[in-house]
């Protein structure tokens, strides 16, 4: 039987633990924060993570350490964060590979993002550009379908990895047009761009942040912007809507999530810190130069957006019968 003294001690300890949680959240952060990028260096996620983290460090008063954990279409980095302590010191900055498309087609990814990750905020959005190697005798999106039908299996379309959003864009294109195009997955944007520049693949769909410099240098030919508006840097390149492929509207976005049990006060503090970091004109200017538009909202806004993405791409996964072996 518990004595009165022991009972009092237990109640005091419980009260102290209860009081410590909000206090810890209030003081957060007191040490460096690790931002996990689930793709190799050199890609759009990595580049923007470093631009944003520069300012985030100043806002929070702590170092921000960007750590690349690429592989499995974003799944390795996603799993790493779901297994981390839910204390706000390990967070995930990712496009759809870790949060929507990857888990749909990879039964061995090891986590359910809906249950194991908490929304912090969507950060930015930018257009994807469909581009080809200059040697490919195709100068418009309308010419891709007849070329693919005339050369079944002869057109190789590279992606950033099996299960990434651009991969599903390829599958949607194949379904809508009933063409035999070979999908060639790579371990991120860097290797994929190296492949198309070297002629290993002939066509890619990549965010403006990374493919634009190669287009401006004349090393790749743009066919269309996979969005609803033209890109100021490429005013003469039409959108997929203008060229008769409206289903290919698919902007690249970047979002931040944290382990599911992260306290709400820490989630809110991170959301506010990212909001403040992205409000700085110099940061916005650096992102705009890459074609990226700041698009930050509440954690609930991100949760709603992710649900819509899962519904949209879930249909493609089912129709194309996609599954990672």
VENQUIWO-V300130 format. One record per helix or strand of 3 or more residues. SS is the DSSP state (helix for helix, strand for strand). FROM is the first residue (numbers start at 0). LEN is the number of residues. If there is no record, write none. Layout:
ss->SS from->FROM len->LEN
ss->SS from->FROM len->LEN
This chain:
ss->helix from->3 len->24
ss->strand from->32 len->5
ss->helix from->43 len->17
ss->strand from->63 len->5
ss->helix from->71 len->11
ss->strand from->89 len->5
ss->helix from->95 len->10
ss->helix from->112 len->4
ss->strand from->116 len->10
ss->strand from->127 len->6
ss->helix from->140 len->10
ss->strand from->155 len->4
ss->helix from->164 len->13
ss->strand from->181 len->4
ss->helix from->188 len->9
ss->strand from->202 len->5
ss->helix from->207 len->9
ss->strand from->219 len->6
ss->helix from->245 len->3
ss->strand from->251 len->8
ss->helix from->263 len->15
ss->helix from->280 len->8
ss->strand from->291 len->3
ss->helix from->298 len->22
